[in-house]
Protein backbone atom coordinates (compact mmCIF):
# COMPACT_ATOMS: atom_id res chain seq x y z
CA UNK A 1 0.00 0.00 0.00
CA UNK A 2 2.76 2.46 1.00
CA UNK A 3 4.71 2.21 -2.31
CA UNK A 4 1.45 2.77 -4.18
CA UNK A 5 0.66 5.92 -2.15
CA UNK A 6 4.20 7.23 -2.57
CA UNK A 7 4.00 6.60 -6.34
CA UNK A 8 0.70 8.49 -6.62
CA UNK A 9 2.05 11.39 -4.54
CA UNK A 10 5.16 11.58 -6.67
CA UNK A 11 3.09 11.56 -9.87
CA UNK A 12 0.82 14.25 -8.45
CA UNK A 13 3.78 16.52 -7.72
CA UNK A 14 5.17 15.78 -11.19
CA UNK A 15 1.90 16.77 -12.85
CA UNK A 16 1.62 19.92 -10.73
CA UNK A 17 5.07 20.92 -11.94
CA UNK A 18 4.15 20.28 -15.56
CA UNK A 19 0.98 22.36 -15.25
CA UNK A 20 2.89 25.21 -13.60
CA UNK A 21 5.24 25.36 -16.55
CA UNK A 22 2.42 25.45 -19.12
CA UNK A 23 2.38 28.70 -21.12
CA UNK A 24 -0.99 28.47 -22.91
CA UNK A 25 -4.55 27.32 -22.30
CA UNK A 26 -4.02 24.54 -24.83
CA UNK A 27 -0.93 23.30 -23.04
CA UNK A 28 -2.74 23.45 -19.68
CA UNK A 29 -5.67 21.45 -21.00
CA UNK A 30 -3.34 18.86 -22.50
CA UNK A 31 -1.38 18.62 -19.27
CA UNK A 32 -4.55 18.04 -17.25
CA UNK A 33 -5.60 15.24 -19.56
CA UNK A 34 -2.20 13.58 -19.47
CA UNK A 35 -1.89 13.77 -15.71
CA UNK A 36 -5.41 12.55 -15.10
CA UNK A 37 -4.82 9.48 -17.27
CA UNK A 38 -3.86 6.38 -15.24
CA UNK A 39 -0.35 5.17 -15.98
CA UNK A 40 -1.68 1.70 -16.90
CA UNK A 41 -3.66 3.04 -19.87
CA UNK A 42 -1.61 3.06 -23.05
CA UNK A 43 -2.14 2.44 -26.71
CA UNK A 44 -2.05 -1.30 -27.21
CA UNK A 45 -1.06 -3.05 -30.41
CA UNK A 46 -3.62 -5.65 -31.58
CA UNK A 47 -2.49 -9.27 -31.22
CA UNK A 48 -0.28 -10.65 -33.97
CA UNK A 49 -1.91 -13.22 -36.24
CA UNK A 50 0.09 -16.41 -36.52
CA UNK A 51 1.28 -16.21 -32.90
CA UNK A 52 -0.14 -17.39 -29.58
CA UNK A 53 -2.97 -19.27 -31.23
CA UNK A 54 -4.34 -16.25 -33.16
CA UNK A 55 -5.23 -17.45 -36.70
CA UNK A 56 -4.37 -15.52 -39.84
CA UNK A 57 -7.70 -14.41 -41.35
CA UNK A 58 -8.53 -15.48 -44.89
CA UNK A 59 -8.20 -12.90 -47.64
CA UNK A 60 -11.55 -12.03 -49.21
CA UNK A 61 -10.54 -9.28 -51.66
CA UNK A 62 -7.05 -9.32 -53.16
CA UNK A 63 -5.52 -6.51 -55.22
CA UNK A 64 -2.22 -7.40 -56.86
CA UNK A 65 0.68 -4.99 -56.26
CA UNK A 66 1.77 -3.08 -59.36
CA UNK A 67 4.80 -4.79 -60.86
CA UNK A 68 7.86 -2.52 -60.29
CA UNK A 69 9.43 -2.95 -63.73
CA UNK A 70 12.00 -0.15 -63.31
CA UNK A 71 13.26 -1.49 -59.97
CA UNK A 72 13.66 -4.95 -61.43
CA UNK A 73 16.20 -3.58 -63.89
CA UNK A 74 18.49 -3.06 -60.90
CA UNK A 75 18.00 -6.48 -59.37
CA UNK A 76 15.84 -9.48 -60.28
CA UNK A 77 14.32 -10.07 -56.84
CA UNK A 78 12.83 -7.73 -54.28
CA UNK A 79 11.51 -8.96 -50.95
CA UNK A 80 9.41 -6.56 -48.87
CA UNK A 81 8.04 -7.38 -45.43
CA UNK A 82 5.05 -5.41 -44.18
CA UNK A 83 2.58 -5.44 -41.31
CA UNK A 84 -1.09 -4.52 -41.64
CA UNK A 85 -3.54 -3.79 -38.83
CA UNK A 86 -6.83 -5.45 -39.79
CA UNK A 87 -9.94 -4.01 -38.16
CA UNK A 88 -12.69 -6.16 -36.71
CA UNK A 89 -14.69 -5.66 -39.93
CA UNK A 90 -11.87 -7.19 -42.01
CA UNK A 91 -10.69 -3.95 -43.61
CA UNK A 92 -7.15 -2.61 -43.44
CA UNK A 93 -6.78 0.15 -40.89
CA UNK A 94 -3.11 0.83 -41.60
CA UNK A 95 -0.08 -0.79 -43.18
CA UNK A 96 3.61 -0.16 -42.71
CA UNK A 97 6.82 -1.51 -44.23
CA UNK A 98 8.36 -3.60 -41.45
CA UNK A 99 11.56 -4.50 -43.30
CA UNK A 100 12.30 -2.53 -46.48
CA UNK A 101 15.62 -4.28 -47.02
CA UNK A 102 15.77 -6.29 -50.21
CA UNK A 103 17.37 -9.64 -50.82
CA UNK A 104 19.78 -9.56 -53.77
CA UNK A 105 20.17 -12.84 -55.63
CA UNK A 106 22.62 -11.41 -58.18
CA UNK A 107 24.63 -8.15 -58.21
CA UNK A 108 22.90 -5.02 -59.54
CA UNK A 109 23.31 -4.21 -63.21
CA UNK A 110 26.70 -2.67 -63.88
CA UNK A 111 26.68 1.10 -63.87
CA UNK A 112 23.32 1.38 -62.12
CA UNK A 113 22.88 2.27 -58.49
CA UNK A 114 20.17 0.30 -56.64
CA UNK A 115 17.22 2.45 -55.55
CA UNK A 116 16.99 3.48 -51.92
CA UNK A 117 15.07 0.64 -50.21
CA UNK A 118 13.54 3.10 -47.75
CA UNK A 119 11.64 4.98 -50.46
CA UNK A 120 11.10 3.33 -53.84
CA UNK A 121 8.38 2.11 -56.15
CA UNK A 122 8.58 -1.40 -54.69
CA UNK A 123 7.55 -0.33 -51.20
CA UNK A 124 4.94 2.06 -52.55
CA UNK A 125 3.46 -0.73 -54.67
CA UNK A 126 3.06 -2.94 -51.60
CA UNK A 127 1.52 -0.18 -49.49
CA UNK A 128 -0.96 0.88 -52.18
CA UNK A 129 -2.11 -2.70 -52.82
CA UNK A 130 -2.45 -3.85 -49.20
CA UNK A 131 -4.59 -0.83 -48.30
CA UNK A 132 -7.24 -2.17 -50.71
CA UNK A 133 -7.36 -5.72 -49.34
CA UNK A 134 -10.36 -7.02 -47.41
CA UNK A 135 -10.06 -9.97 -45.04
CA UNK A 136 -12.61 -12.30 -43.54
CA UNK A 137 -13.53 -11.27 -40.01
CA UNK A 138 -10.41 -11.75 -37.84
CA UNK A 139 -10.94 -13.84 -34.70
CA UNK A 140 -9.15 -13.73 -31.35
CA UNK A 141 -10.14 -16.28 -28.71
CA UNK A 142 -13.37 -16.98 -30.55
CA UNK A 143 -14.41 -13.32 -30.82
CA UNK A 144 -14.12 -10.83 -33.68
CA UNK A 145 -11.21 -8.44 -33.02
CA UNK A 146 -8.48 -6.44 -34.71
CA UNK A 147 -5.21 -8.23 -35.50
CA UNK A 148 -1.82 -7.50 -36.99
CA UNK A 149 -1.12 -9.60 -40.10
CA UNK A 150 2.50 -10.07 -41.23
CA UNK A 151 2.88 -9.85 -45.01
CA UNK A 152 5.77 -10.80 -47.30
CA UNK A 153 5.76 -9.73 -50.96
CA UNK A 154 8.27 -11.11 -53.48
CA UNK A 155 8.75 -9.48 -56.88
CA UNK A 156 10.55 -11.77 -59.34
CA UNK A 157 11.52 -11.37 -62.98
CA UNK A 158 11.08 -15.03 -63.88
CA UNK A 159 10.23 -18.18 -61.95
CA UNK A 160 13.32 -19.80 -60.54
CA UNK A 161 13.43 -23.61 -60.39
CA UNK A 162 11.47 -24.64 -57.33
CA UNK A 163 13.26 -26.64 -54.68
CA UNK A 164 11.24 -28.96 -52.51
CA UNK A 165 10.54 -27.86 -48.95
CA UNK A 166 10.94 -31.49 -47.89
CA UNK A 167 14.50 -32.71 -48.29
CA UNK A 168 15.01 -34.73 -45.11
CA UNK A 169 14.51 -38.50 -45.22
CA UNK A 170 12.26 -39.65 -42.40
CA UNK A 171 12.87 -42.95 -40.63
CA UNK A 172 10.35 -45.67 -41.40
CA UNK A 173 7.39 -45.63 -39.02
CA UNK A 174 4.64 -48.19 -38.70
CA UNK A 175 1.19 -46.97 -39.64
CA UNK A 176 -1.02 -46.69 -36.52
CA UNK A 177 -3.61 -49.45 -36.28
CA UNK A 178 -6.42 -46.90 -36.06
CA UNK A 179 -5.27 -44.79 -39.04
CA UNK A 180 -8.18 -43.69 -41.21
CA UNK A 181 -9.29 -40.54 -42.96
CA UNK A 182 -12.19 -38.69 -44.51
CA UNK A 183 -11.01 -36.74 -47.55
CA UNK A 184 -13.41 -34.31 -49.24
CA UNK A 185 -12.82 -32.49 -52.51
CA UNK A 186 -15.69 -30.51 -53.94
CA UNK A 187 -18.73 -32.80 -54.13
CA UNK A 188 -16.79 -36.00 -53.48
CA UNK A 189 -15.81 -37.68 -50.22
CA UNK A 190 -13.56 -40.67 -49.63
CA UNK A 191 -14.28 -42.18 -46.20
CA UNK A 192 -11.80 -44.95 -45.41
CA UNK A 193 -13.41 -45.53 -42.02
CA UNK A 194 -16.78 -46.41 -43.52
CA UNK A 195 -15.25 -47.85 -46.71
CA UNK A 196 -17.26 -45.52 -48.96
CA UNK A 197 -16.75 -43.10 -51.83
CA UNK A 198 -19.67 -40.64 -51.83
CA UNK A 199 -20.84 -37.97 -54.24
CA UNK A 200 -23.20 -35.25 -53.02
CA UNK A 201 -26.27 -34.28 -55.05
CA UNK A 202 -25.38 -31.97 -57.93
CA UNK A 203 -28.33 -29.98 -59.22
CA UNK A 204 -30.99 -32.48 -60.30
CA UNK A 205 -28.54 -35.39 -60.11
CA UNK A 206 -29.09 -37.41 -56.94
CA UNK A 207 -26.33 -38.32 -54.51
CA UNK A 208 -24.46 -41.56 -55.12
CA UNK A 209 -22.09 -43.78 -53.18
CA UNK A 210 -19.93 -46.81 -53.84
CA UNK A 211 -18.40 -49.33 -51.51
CA UNK A 212 -14.66 -48.66 -51.61
CA UNK A 213 -12.27 -50.33 -49.18
CA UNK A 214 -8.61 -49.39 -49.49
CA UNK A 215 -6.00 -52.07 -48.93
CA UNK A 216 -3.52 -51.84 -46.10
CA UNK A 217 -0.65 -50.93 -48.42
CA UNK A 218 -2.73 -48.16 -49.99
CA UNK A 219 -3.55 -46.67 -46.61
CA UNK A 220 0.10 -46.95 -45.61
CA UNK A 221 1.16 -45.03 -48.74
CA UNK A 222 -1.15 -42.16 -47.77
CA UNK A 223 0.01 -42.21 -44.15
CA UNK A 224 3.71 -42.19 -45.05
CA UNK A 225 3.19 -39.24 -47.41
CA UNK A 226 1.36 -37.33 -44.67
CA UNK A 227 4.33 -37.97 -42.39
CA UNK A 228 6.82 -36.90 -45.05
CA UNK A 229 5.18 -33.51 -45.55
CA UNK A 230 4.42 -33.11 -41.82
CA UNK A 231 0.71 -32.69 -42.48
CA UNK A 232 -0.16 -33.14 -38.83
CA UNK A 233 1.65 -29.88 -37.99
CA UNK A 234 -0.36 -27.74 -40.41
CA UNK A 235 -2.92 -25.17 -39.23
CA UNK A 236 -6.57 -26.16 -39.54
CA UNK A 237 -7.26 -23.70 -42.37
CA UNK A 238 -4.99 -22.96 -45.35
CA UNK A 239 -5.73 -20.67 -48.30
CA UNK A 240 -4.00 -20.20 -51.63
CA UNK A 241 -4.94 -18.28 -54.76
CA UNK A 242 -3.56 -17.39 -58.18
CA UNK A 243 -4.29 -14.71 -60.75
CA UNK A 244 -2.75 -14.95 -64.20
CA UNK A 245 -2.34 -11.47 -65.63
CA UNK A 246 -1.17 -9.50 -68.67
CA UNK A 247 2.33 -8.07 -68.95
CA UNK A 248 1.24 -4.86 -67.24
CA UNK A 249 0.03 -6.72 -64.17
CA UNK A 250 2.05 -9.98 -64.05
CA UNK A 251 1.12 -13.19 -62.32
CA UNK A 252 0.04 -12.90 -58.72
CA UNK A 253 0.13 -15.78 -56.29
CA UNK A 254 -0.78 -15.57 -52.64
CA UNK A 255 -1.06 -18.04 -49.81
CA UNK A 256 -2.11 -17.72 -46.18
CA UNK A 257 -0.42 -20.02 -43.70
CA UNK A 258 0.22 -20.04 -39.98
CA UNK A 259 3.04 -17.49 -40.41
CA UNK A 260 1.07 -14.81 -42.23
CA UNK A 261 0.44 -13.90 -45.86
CA UNK A 262 2.91 -14.50 -48.69
CA UNK A 263 2.49 -12.84 -52.10
CA UNK A 264 4.65 -13.69 -55.12
CA UNK A 265 4.59 -11.51 -58.25
CA UNK A 266 6.25 -13.10 -61.29
CA UNK A 267 6.80 -12.11 -64.90
CA UNK A 268 5.48 -15.23 -66.61
CA UNK A 269 2.41 -14.66 -68.77
CA UNK A 270 0.96 -12.35 -71.36
CA UNK A 271 -2.69 -13.38 -71.25
CA UNK A 272 -5.63 -11.59 -69.61
CA UNK A 273 -5.97 -11.54 -65.82
CA UNK A 274 -7.86 -14.72 -64.95
CA UNK A 275 -8.62 -16.11 -61.52
CA UNK A 276 -9.06 -19.85 -61.40
CA UNK A 277 -12.15 -21.37 -59.83
CA UNK A 278 -11.71 -22.38 -56.22
CA UNK A 279 -11.34 -25.97 -55.05
CA UNK A 280 -12.01 -26.92 -51.44
CA UNK A 281 -10.13 -29.84 -49.90
CA UNK A 282 -10.58 -31.23 -46.41
CA UNK A 283 -8.65 -33.94 -44.61
CA UNK A 284 -9.90 -35.39 -41.34
CA UNK A 285 -7.33 -37.93 -40.17
CA UNK A 286 -7.53 -40.28 -37.20
CA UNK A 287 -4.32 -41.74 -35.77
CA UNK A 288 -3.27 -42.95 -32.33
CA UNK A 289 -6.59 -41.92 -30.84
CA UNK A 290 -6.46 -38.31 -32.04
CA UNK A 291 -8.15 -36.54 -34.96
CA UNK A 292 -6.36 -33.92 -37.10
CA UNK A 293 -8.25 -31.67 -39.52
CA UNK A 294 -6.85 -29.56 -42.35
CA UNK A 295 -9.03 -27.53 -44.69
CA UNK A 296 -7.47 -26.05 -47.82
CA UNK A 297 -9.08 -23.60 -50.25
CA UNK A 298 -6.93 -23.60 -53.37
CA UNK A 299 -7.28 -21.66 -56.62
CA UNK A 300 -3.64 -22.00 -57.58
CA UNK A 301 -2.12 -24.78 -59.66
CA UNK A 302 1.37 -23.41 -60.33
CA UNK A 303 4.63 -23.82 -58.45
CA UNK A 304 4.44 -24.27 -54.70
CA UNK A 305 5.44 -21.21 -52.70
CA UNK A 306 4.87 -22.55 -49.19
CA UNK A 307 5.45 -25.80 -47.35
CA UNK A 308 1.70 -26.28 -46.87
CA UNK A 309 0.98 -25.83 -50.56
CA UNK A 310 3.53 -28.43 -51.58
CA UNK A 311 2.63 -30.84 -48.80
CA UNK A 312 -1.13 -30.98 -49.29
CA UNK A 313 -0.77 -31.32 -53.06
CA UNK A 314 1.63 -34.22 -52.56
CA UNK A 315 -0.87 -36.05 -50.34
CA UNK A 316 -3.73 -35.37 -52.76
CA UNK A 317 -1.68 -36.77 -55.65
CA UNK A 318 -1.09 -40.00 -53.72
CA UNK A 319 -4.82 -40.32 -52.95
CA UNK A 320 -5.79 -39.71 -56.58
CA UNK A 321 -3.28 -42.23 -57.90
CA UNK A 322 -4.81 -44.82 -55.61
CA UNK A 323 -8.35 -43.95 -56.68
CA UNK A 324 -7.36 -44.31 -60.35
CA UNK A 325 -6.75 -48.01 -59.79
CA UNK A 326 -10.23 -48.76 -58.45
CA UNK A 327 -12.74 -49.88 -61.06
CA UNK A 328 -15.60 -49.32 -58.60
CA UNK A 329 -15.65 -45.59 -59.40
CA UNK A 330 -15.80 -45.77 -63.19
CA UNK A 331 -19.59 -45.85 -63.46
CA UNK A 332 -20.32 -42.87 -61.19
CA UNK A 333 -21.57 -40.40 -63.78
CA UNK A 334 -22.44 -37.72 -61.21
CA UNK A 335 -18.86 -37.18 -60.09
CA UNK A 336 -17.96 -33.53 -60.66
CA UNK A 337 -15.03 -32.88 -62.97
CA UNK A 338 -12.93 -31.31 -60.22
CA UNK A 339 -12.95 -34.46 -58.08
CA UNK A 340 -13.16 -37.23 -60.69
CA UNK A 341 -10.13 -39.56 -60.62
CA UNK A 342 -8.16 -39.02 -63.83
CA UNK A 343 -8.27 -42.50 -65.39
CA UNK A 344 -5.69 -43.25 -68.05
CA UNK A 345 -6.90 -44.18 -71.53
CA UNK A 346 -4.90 -47.42 -71.56
CA UNK A 347 -6.47 -48.77 -68.38
C-alpha positions in Angstrom: 0.0 0.0 0.0 2.8 2.5 1.0 4.7 2.2 -2.3 1.5 2.8 -4.2 0.7 5.9 -2.2 4.2 7.2 -2.6 4.0 6.6 -6.3 0.7 8.5 -6.6 2.0 11.4 -4.5 5.2 11.6 -6.7 3.1 11.6 -9.9 0.8 14.3 -8.4 3.8 16.5 -7.7 5.2 15.8 -11.2 1.9 16.8 -12.8 1.6 19.9 -10.7 5.1 20.9 -11.9 4.1 20.3 -15.6 1.0 22.4 -15.3 2.9 25.2 -13.6 5.2 25.4 -16.5 2.4 25.4 -19.1 2.4 28.7 -21.1 -1.0 28.5 -22.9 -4.5 27.3 -22.3 -4.0 24.5 -24.8 -0.9 23.3 -23.0 -2.7 23.5 -19.7 -5.7 21.4 -21.0 -3.3 18.9 -22.5 -1.4 18.6 -19.3 -4.5 18.0 -17.2 -5.6 15.2 -19.6 -2.2 13.6 -19.5 -1.9 13.8 -15.7 -5.4 12.6 -15.1 -4.8 9.5 -17.3 -3.9 6.4 -15.2 -0.4 5.2 -16.0 -1.7 1.7 -16.9 -3.7 3.0 -19.9 -1.6 3.1 -23.1 -2.1 2.4 -26.7 -2.1 -1.3 -27.2 -1.1 -3.1 -30.4 -3.6 -5.7 -31.6 -2.5 -9.3 -31.2 -0.3 -10.7 -34.0 -1.9 -13.2 -36.2 0.1 -16.4 -36.5 1.3 -16.2 -32.9 -0.1 -17.4 -29.6 -3.0 -19.3 -31.2 -4.3 -16.2 -33.2 -5.2 -17.5 -36.7 -4.4 -15.5 -39.8 -7.7 -14.4 -41.4 -8.5 -15.5 -44.9 -8.2 -12.9 -47.6 -11.5 -12.0 -49.2 -10.5 -9.3 -51.7 -7.0 -9.3 -53.2 -5.5 -6.5 -55.2 -2.2 -7.4 -56.9 0.7 -5.0 -56.3 1.8 -3.1 -59.4 4.8 -4.8 -60.9 7.9 -2.5 -60.3 9.4 -2.9 -63.7 12.0 -0.2 -63.3 13.3 -1.5 -60.0 13.7 -5.0 -61.4 16.2 -3.6 -63.9 18.5 -3.1 -60.9 18.0 -6.5 -59.4 15.8 -9.5 -60.3 14.3 -10.1 -56.8 12.8 -7.7 -54.3 11.5 -9.0 -51.0 9.4 -6.6 -48.9 8.0 -7.4 -45.4 5.1 -5.4 -44.2 2.6 -5.4 -41.3 -1.1 -4.5 -41.6 -3.5 -3.8 -38.8 -6.8 -5.4 -39.8 -9.9 -4.0 -38.2 -12.7 -6.2 -36.7 -14.7 -5.7 -39.9 -11.9 -7.2 -42.0 -10.7 -4.0 -43.6 -7.2 -2.6 -43.4 -6.8 0.2 -40.9 -3.1 0.8 -41.6 -0.1 -0.8 -43.2 3.6 -0.2 -42.7 6.8 -1.5 -44.2 8.4 -3.6 -41.4 11.6 -4.5 -43.3 12.3 -2.5 -46.5 15.6 -4.3 -47.0 15.8 -6.3 -50.2 17.4 -9.6 -50.8 19.8 -9.6 -53.8 20.2 -12.8 -55.6 22.6 -11.4 -58.2 24.6 -8.2 -58.2 22.9 -5.0 -59.5 23.3 -4.2 -63.2 26.7 -2.7 -63.9 26.7 1.1 -63.9 23.3 1.4 -62.1 22.9 2.3 -58.5 20.2 0.3 -56.6 17.2 2.5 -55.5 17.0 3.5 -51.9 15.1 0.6 -50.2 13.5 3.1 -47.8 11.6 5.0 -50.5 11.1 3.3 -53.8 8.4 2.1 -56.1 8.6 -1.4 -54.7 7.5 -0.3 -51.2 4.9 2.1 -52.6 3.5 -0.7 -54.7 3.1 -2.9 -51.6 1.5 -0.2 -49.5 -1.0 0.9 -52.2 -2.1 -2.7 -52.8 -2.4 -3.9 -49.2 -4.6 -0.8 -48.3 -7.2 -2.2 -50.7 -7.4 -5.7 -49.3 -10.4 -7.0 -47.4 -10.1 -10.0 -45.0 -12.6 -12.3 -43.5 -13.5 -11.3 -40.0 -10.4 -11.8 -37.8 -10.9 -13.8 -34.7 -9.1 -13.7 -31.3 -10.1 -16.3 -28.7 -13.4 -17.0 -30.5 -14.4 -13.3 -30.8 -14.1 -10.8 -33.7 -11.2 -8.4 -33.0 -8.5 -6.4 -34.7 -5.2 -8.2 -35.5 -1.8 -7.5 -37.0 -1.1 -9.6 -40.1 2.5 -10.1 -41.2 2.9 -9.9 -45.0 5.8 -10.8 -47.3 5.8 -9.7 -51.0 8.3 -11.1 -53.5 8.8 -9.5 -56.9 10.5 -11.8 -59.3 11.5 -11.4 -63.0 11.1 -15.0 -63.9 10.2 -18.2 -61.9 13.3 -19.8 -60.5 13.4 -23.6 -60.4 11.5 -24.6 -57.3 13.3 -26.6 -54.7 11.2 -29.0 -52.5 10.5 -27.9 -49.0 10.9 -31.5 -47.9 14.5 -32.7 -48.3 15.0 -34.7 -45.1 14.5 -38.5 -45.2 12.3 -39.6 -42.4 12.9 -42.9 -40.6 10.4 -45.7 -41.4 7.4 -45.6 -39.0 4.6 -48.2 -38.7 1.2 -47.0 -39.6 -1.0 -46.7 -36.5 -3.6 -49.4 -36.3 -6.4 -46.9 -36.1 -5.3 -44.8 -39.0 -8.2 -43.7 -41.2 -9.3 -40.5 -43.0 -12.2 -38.7 -44.5 -11.0 -36.7 -47.6 -13.4 -34.3 -49.2 -12.8 -32.5 -52.5 -15.7 -30.5 -53.9 -18.7 -32.8 -54.1 -16.8 -36.0 -53.5 -15.8 -37.7 -50.2 -13.6 -40.7 -49.6 -14.3 -42.2 -46.2 -11.8 -44.9 -45.4 -13.4 -45.5 -42.0 -16.8 -46.4 -43.5 -15.2 -47.8 -46.7 -17.3 -45.5 -49.0 -16.8 -43.1 -51.8 -19.7 -40.6 -51.8 -20.8 -38.0 -54.2 -23.2 -35.2 -53.0 -26.3 -34.3 -55.0 -25.4 -32.0 -57.9 -28.3 -30.0 -59.2 -31.0 -32.5 -60.3 -28.5 -35.4 -60.1 -29.1 -37.4 -56.9 -26.3 -38.3 -54.5 -24.5 -41.6 -55.1 -22.1 -43.8 -53.2 -19.9 -46.8 -53.8 -18.4 -49.3 -51.5 -14.7 -48.7 -51.6 -12.3 -50.3 -49.2 -8.6 -49.4 -49.5 -6.0 -52.1 -48.9 -3.5 -51.8 -46.1 -0.6 -50.9 -48.4 -2.7 -48.2 -50.0 -3.6 -46.7 -46.6 0.1 -47.0 -45.6 1.2 -45.0 -48.7 -1.2 -42.2 -47.8 0.0 -42.2 -44.1 3.7 -42.2 -45.0 3.2 -39.2 -47.4 1.4 -37.3 -44.7 4.3 -38.0 -42.4 6.8 -36.9 -45.1 5.2 -33.5 -45.5 4.4 -33.1 -41.8 0.7 -32.7 -42.5 -0.2 -33.1 -38.8 1.7 -29.9 -38.0 -0.4 -27.7 -40.4 -2.9 -25.2 -39.2 -6.6 -26.2 -39.5 -7.3 -23.7 -42.4 -5.0 -23.0 -45.3 -5.7 -20.7 -48.3 -4.0 -20.2 -51.6 -4.9 -18.3 -54.8 -3.6 -17.4 -58.2 -4.3 -14.7 -60.8 -2.8 -14.9 -64.2 -2.3 -11.5 -65.6 -1.2 -9.5 -68.7 2.3 -8.1 -68.9 1.2 -4.9 -67.2 0.0 -6.7 -64.2 2.0 -10.0 -64.1 1.1 -13.2 -62.3 0.0 -12.9 -58.7 0.1 -15.8 -56.3 -0.8 -15.6 -52.6 -1.1 -18.0 -49.8 -2.1 -17.7 -46.2 -0.4 -20.0 -43.7 0.2 -20.0 -40.0 3.0 -17.5 -40.4 1.1 -14.8 -42.2 0.4 -13.9 -45.9 2.9 -14.5 -48.7 2.5 -12.8 -52.1 4.6 -13.7 -55.1 4.6 -11.5 -58.2 6.2 -13.1 -61.3 6.8 -12.1 -64.9 5.5 -15.2 -66.6 2.4 -14.7 -68.8 1.0 -12.3 -71.4 -2.7 -13.4 -71.3 -5.6 -11.6 -69.6 -6.0 -11.5 -65.8 -7.9 -14.7 -65.0 -8.6 -16.1 -61.5 -9.1 -19.8 -61.4 -12.2 -21.4 -59.8 -11.7 -22.4 -56.2 -11.3 -26.0 -55.1 -12.0 -26.9 -51.4 -10.1 -29.8 -49.9 -10.6 -31.2 -46.4 -8.6 -33.9 -44.6 -9.9 -35.4 -41.3 -7.3 -37.9 -40.2 -7.5 -40.3 -37.2 -4.3 -41.7 -35.8 -3.3 -43.0 -32.3 -6.6 -41.9 -30.8 -6.5 -38.3 -32.0 -8.1 -36.5 -35.0 -6.4 -33.9 -37.1 -8.2 -31.7 -39.5 -6.8 -29.6 -42.3 -9.0 -27.5 -44.7 -7.5 -26.0 -47.8 -9.1 -23.6 -50.2 -6.9 -23.6 -53.4 -7.3 -21.7 -56.6 -3.6 -22.0 -57.6 -2.1 -24.8 -59.7 1.4 -23.4 -60.3 4.6 -23.8 -58.4 4.4 -24.3 -54.7 5.4 -21.2 -52.7 4.9 -22.6 -49.2 5.4 -25.8 -47.3 1.7 -26.3 -46.9 1.0 -25.8 -50.6 3.5 -28.4 -51.6 2.6 -30.8 -48.8 -1.1 -31.0 -49.3 -0.8 -31.3 -53.1 1.6 -34.2 -52.6 -0.9 -36.0 -50.3 -3.7 -35.4 -52.8 -1.7 -36.8 -55.6 -1.1 -40.0 -53.7 -4.8 -40.3 -53.0 -5.8 -39.7 -56.6 -3.3 -42.2 -57.9 -4.8 -44.8 -55.6 -8.3 -44.0 -56.7 -7.4 -44.3 -60.4 -6.7 -48.0 -59.8 -10.2 -48.8 -58.5 -12.7 -49.9 -61.1 -15.6 -49.3 -58.6 -15.6 -45.6 -59.4 -15.8 -45.8 -63.2 -19.6 -45.9 -63.5 -20.3 -42.9 -61.2 -21.6 -40.4 -63.8 -22.4 -37.7 -61.2 -18.9 -37.2 -60.1 -18.0 -33.5 -60.7 -15.0 -32.9 -63.0 -12.9 -31.3 -60.2 -13.0 -34.5 -58.1 -13.2 -37.2 -60.7 -10.1 -39.6 -60.6 -8.2 -39.0 -63.8 -8.3 -42.5 -65.4 -5.7 -43.3 -68.0 -6.9 -44.2 -71.5 -4.9 -47.4 -71.6 -6.5 -48.8 -68.4 
